Amino acid sequence: MTFDPEVVARFRARRRILNAAIVVTTGLLSLSFLPWPEEHASLLGTLLMGAIVVTVVPVLVVWRCPRCHKYLGGAASARACPACGVPFVAPPGRDL
């Protein structure tokens, strides 16, 4: 498959969204380690469910190939789409 700078740029944007979701989720999950009073247990449960939603939704919606829109799975550092083969990184010597 040939190199397409637009696909690489869209993949980088999608990876930034996914990384932001992971940072937010990590922050929310870290709140569970604080000493919570018993009367705030439902708030903690809501925060943890929010953390799951904040991570799962971007993974399912955003983590797709910019060209063929197939789900990329667990390949967090994918260099090419496993379905259509389009590269997500610039070839050596060619920078964006």
C-alpha positions in Angstrom: 0.0 0.0 0.0 1.3 3.5 -0.8 2.1 6.2 1.8 -0.6 8.8 2.2 0.2 11.8 4.5 -3.5 12.5 5.1 -4.0 9.0 6.5 -1.0 9.4 8.7 -2.2 12.7 10.0 -5.7 11.3 10.8 -4.2 8.3 12.5 -2.0 10.6 14.7 -5.1 12.6 15.6 -7.0 9.4 16.5 -4.1 8.2 18.6 -4.0 11.5 20.5 -7.8 11.1 21.3 -7.2 7.6 22.6 -4.2 8.7 24.7 -6.3 11.5 26.2 -9.0 9.0 27.1 -6.4 6.8 28.8 -5.0 9.8 30.8 -8.6 10.8 32.0 -9.3 7.2 32.9 -6.1 6.8 34.8 -7.0 10.0 36.7 -10.4 8.8 37.6 -9.2 5.4 38.6 -6.6 6.9 40.8 -9.4 8.5 42.8 -10.4 5.0 43.9 -7.3 4.8 46.0 -8.2 7.8 48.2 -9.8 7.2 51.5 -13.5 7.7 50.7 -16.1 8.0 53.5 -18.9 5.4 53.3 -21.5 7.9 52.4 -19.6 8.7 49.2 -19.4 5.1 47.9 -22.0 5.7 45.3 -20.0 8.7 43.9 -16.9 6.5 43.7 -18.9 3.9 41.8 -20.2 6.5 39.4 -16.6 7.8 38.8 -15.4 4.3 38.1 -18.2 3.6 35.7 -17.4 7.0 34.0 -13.8 5.9 33.7 -14.8 2.8 31.9 -17.1 4.7 29.5 -14.4 7.3 28.9 -12.1 4.6 27.8 -14.3 2.1 26.0 -16.2 4.6 23.8 -13.1 6.2 22.2 -11.6 2.7 21.7 -14.6 1.4 19.9 -15.4 4.6 18.0 -12.1 6.2 17.3 -9.6 3.4 17.1 -10.2 2.5 13.5 -8.2 2.7 10.3 -8.6 6.2 8.7 -8.9 4.6 5.3 -11.0 1.4 5.6 -12.6 2.1 9.0 -11.8 -1.4 10.4 -11.2 -1.7 14.1 -7.5 -1.8 14.9 -7.8 -4.0 17.9 -5.1 -4.0 20.6 -2.4 -2.6 18.3 -1.7 0.6 20.2 1.5 1.2 18.2 0.3 -0.1 14.9 2.5 0.8 12.0 0.0 -0.3 9.4 -3.7 -1.3 9.2 -4.0 -5.1 9.6 -7.0 -5.1 7.2 -6.0 -2.9 4.2 -2.3 -2.5 4.9 -2.1 1.3 4.7 1.0 2.6 6.6 0.4 4.9 9.6 4.0 6.1 9.8 6.1 8.0 7.3 8.7 6.0 5.5 12.3 6.7 6.4 13.5 10.0 5.0 10.0 11.4 4.6 8.7 13.5 7.4 5.3 15.1 7.8 
